[in-house]
Amino acid sequence: MIDILLAAYNGEAYIKEQLLSILHQSRRDFRILIRDDVSSDQTVSIVKKVLEEEGETERVVIISDGEASGSAKNNFIRLMKLQDAEYVMFSDQDDIWERDKILDSMQLMERAEKKYGKETPILVHTDLYVMDQEGKIVSDSLIEYMKLPRKDSLKNLLLQNSVTGCTVLLNHAAAELLKQAEETDAFVIHDHFAAVLIALFGRVICLKKPEVRYRQHAGNVIGASNAGSFQYMFRRFLRGPEKFRRDMEDCYRQAEAILVRYSDRLGQVTEEKRKLIQGFAALADQKSGVKRRFFRDNNMYKRGRIKKIMQILWC
């Protein structure tokens, strides 16, 4: 059985389309846990109407506890504490899943578990189509559109997240690890935290096929931009070195939070991985010269020429 965690907040504009795309999946051994984060619009009413029309009231649990979590990250963490299935998937409220998303992701997961063992924490994720607010596809690959790392190594993920939460599938071992995290931990965002965590203790595997139509609109918590465009590069430069350093600081602190939260498990990882994350976390309190040497010695740079230059100059 698969638990699909859908974190909802003021999603009335798009949640019907997202929910229908899940309910109409080709593989159907799942239930959906929807936690509404005290929406002020008609999100919950729309969800209930869709479920009644589709005759799906038994497989969907709506959690409306009247307590605002304060962020999408915290909403997902609360959902993680409630799930108890063998496999777990994340869902946003404003995208559209391709019909075989669950089927394809589970087939890759089953191959991975056969190779590495079910006791190994495994995170499977996929590529995505990028679509605009009206549903028009603007890119067939978010990975290329955003110039994200093509390889899901711990080294790459510490520095630059390539795992988009709405594509994630966790096995039981990975979900149990993530359930130990608390809202007070210094996440950048829940999917980045999960990616680094599972890359440290297990395996992160990407299905290159796009399985989600990722909607871009004014309300996105984190959106997608064409990282190869002049406009994108210009905006990044305008943000300046201080914003770049703050973003890097968040990544260092996230690594540090993982080391603290999972200190009792560090003996399970290879010495190479342990030294890498410890060295990365320690950069939070180091000067630029030390950071540059660490990145050079570990050949650790963001993907994309301009991003790499900014990292060298502004770290």
N, C-alpha and C positions, 0 to 999 in steps of 0.2 A: 504493500500500500504506500501511496505517496501523499504527503501533506503539502499543499500549495499555500504559501503564506502571502496574503494580499494585504498590504498596508494601505489604508484608505484615509484620505483627508480632503474634503471639499472637491470631490472628483466627479461631480454630476455631469460635466461636459463630455467625459469620455469613458466612464467606468462601465457603462452598458456594453459598449463594443468590446472592451477588454474581457469582461466576464463571459460574454457569449463565445469569444474565441477560445476560452479555456473549456467551457462546458461542451463545445463541439469538437474536442480533440479526438483523434483516431484511437488513442489509448485512453482507457477510461477508469483505471483502477486508482482513483484519487479522491480526496476530499479537499475542500477549500476552506481555509480559516481566514476570515476577513475581520480585521480589527479596525474599527472606525475611530479615528483620533479626535473625537468630539467635533465632527464637521458642523458647520453652520449653514450648509446648503441641503439639498435633497438627496445626498449620496445614499444614505441608508434606505430611504423610500424607493429609490430607483433599483437598488440591489434586490430588495424584497419583491418588487414587481416583476423583475426579470426571472427570479427563481420560481415564482408562482406560474408565470407564463410558460416556463420551460419544464415545469414539473420536477424541479431539482431541489426541493427544500430539504431533503434528507442528507444530501452530500455536502451541504454548505453550512458552516457555522459562522454566525455573525456575532462578534464580540463588541458590545457597546457598553463599556463599564463606566462611562462618564468621567474618566480621568485622562486628561491630555498628557501625552508623553513628551511633547515639545519638539519632536523632530521625526523625520522618516527613519533615521537610524534607531532611535529609541523604540519606535513603533515596531520595527522588525525584531529588535531584541526581545520585546515583550511577547511577540508571536512565537519566537524560538522557544521560549519557556513553556509554551502551551502545546507544542506539537509533540507527537509520540510515535510517528510512523517510521518505517524502515528507511524511507527516502524523503527528502525535503526539497522543495523548489520555492524560489522567490518570484513574486509577481508585483509589478507596478500597477497603477490604476488607469493608465492612459495610453497603453500600447496595444498591439494586436499580435497574438501568437499565431504562427503558422500551424496548420492542422496537425502536422506530424512532429511538433516540437517535443512533446513528452516521449513519444515513441523513439525518435532519433536519439534524444539525450539518454534515455534509459538503455538503449542498445549499446551506446558507447560506454556507459557506466558498467554494464554487465561484462563487457570485454575487459575493462580496466580492473574490475574486481576479480575476474578470473586470472588475470596476469599478476596482480599485486596482492590479492587476498582481501577479503571483506573487512579484516581488522585494520587495514590501512585507510586512514582518512583520505577520501577522494572528493574533489570538486570538479565537476564537469560544467563547462560553459560554452556558449556558441557565439558566432558572429551575429550581426544584426543588419537589417535594412535600416537606413535613416529616412524618415518621412517627415514632411512638414505638417503644420497644424491641420491642413485640409486632407491629409492622407496621401499626398503625392510623394513617391519615392524620389529622393535626391541622391542617394548613394546605395550601392549594393553591398557595401562593406563598411561597418563602423570602424573596424580595426584599421583599414587603410585611410578612411576619411579623417580619423583623428590621429593618424600616425602613431598607433599604439604598438607596444612590443609584440613581435610575432611569436616569441618563445616565452612560455609561462614559467620562467625560472625564478627562484627566490630573489636572485640579484636584480632582475628586471622589475619584479613586482614591488620590492621595497621602494623603488624609486618612482615607478610609474605604473598605475593600475591599468590592466588590460581586461579585467573581469567586470562585466556589466551585470549588476545584481539581478535584473529581470530575466537573465538567461541561465541562472545558476541552478544546478542540481547537486545536492550533497548526499553522500551515503550516510548510514547510521553513525559510523565512527567519526566522520567529519562533523555531523550535526551535534553529537555529544560534546565534542571539543568546543564548538561555537556556543553551546548552551551555557558554558561556564563564564562567558563574558558578561560584564555588567554595564549598565548605562553610563556609569561614571568612568569607564575606561576611555582612554584618549584615542577614540577612533578618528580617522579622517572621514570615512563613511563606511557603512556596514559591509559593503561588498569588497572594498579594499582591505579592510581588516580580515575578513574571511579568506581572501585570496592569499595574503601574506601568511596567515596562521596555517592554512592547509598546505601551502608550499613548504613551510618549515617542517611540519610533522608528517606530511603525506605527499599527495600528488595533485597537481592542477592540470587539467587536460582540456584543450579547446577543440570543439567541433567547428571547423571552418565554415560550415554551411550557415547562412543567416536563417534564424528560426523565429525572430521577432521583428515586427515593424515598430521601430523606436520613434515615437512621436516627439517632435520638437515644438514647443509652444512657450508662451510667456511664463507659465507656472512651473516649468521644470526645476527640480531641486538641483540637478546636475544635467546639463544638456550637451549636445554635440555640435562642434564647429569644424569646418573644413580646415584642418591644420596645415594644409599645403597652400592656402590662399594668402595673398599679400595682406588682405584685411585682417586675417587672423594674426599673422606675424606682427603687424603694426599695433594691433590691440595689445598683444603680449608685451611688446616693448613699452607701450604707454603705461602699462601697469607698474613698470619699474622694478628695480632690484629689491626693494623692501617687501613688496607683495610676493615676489618669487621666493625670497628667503623665508617669509612666513609660511608659505605652502610647503617648503622643504622642512621647516621646523615641525610642522604637523606630521610629516612622514617619520621624522626621527622619533617624535614622542609616541607615535603609534607603535613603532618597533619596540620602544622602551616599555610600553604598556603590556605588550605581548610577553616580553621577558619577565615582567613582574607577575602577571596573572598566571603564567604557565611555567613558572620557575621549577616546579617539582617534576616537570616532564622533559626538561632540557637534556637530560641524560639519554633520551631516546633518539636524539637527532645526531647527525654526523658532526664531527668536529669542524668540518669546513663550513657547514650551515650555521653552526653555533657561533663561530668566530665572525662570520659575515654579519649576522644580525646584531651581535653585540657591538661590533665595530661601527656599524651604521647608526645604532641607537646612541652611541657615545658622541656622535658628531654634533648633537644638539648644543653642546657646551664648548665646541672647538672653534678656532679661528679659520678663516677662509683657506689659508695655506694648508692646514691639516686636512681639511675636507677635500681640497684638490688632489692631494697626494693619495688619499684613500680611494677616490674615484679612479685615479690613474692606475694605482696598483691593482685594483680589482676590475679594471676595464668596465666601469659602471657608469653608463651615460644614458640619458633619455634618448629615445628614438627621434630622429629628425635633426637636420643640420642646425637649424636656428635654435631649437631647444637645447641642443648640446652646447652651442656657443654661449647661450644665456647661463647654463649650468656652470660652465668653466669661469665665466666672467663674474657671475653674481653670487656664487655659492658662499 
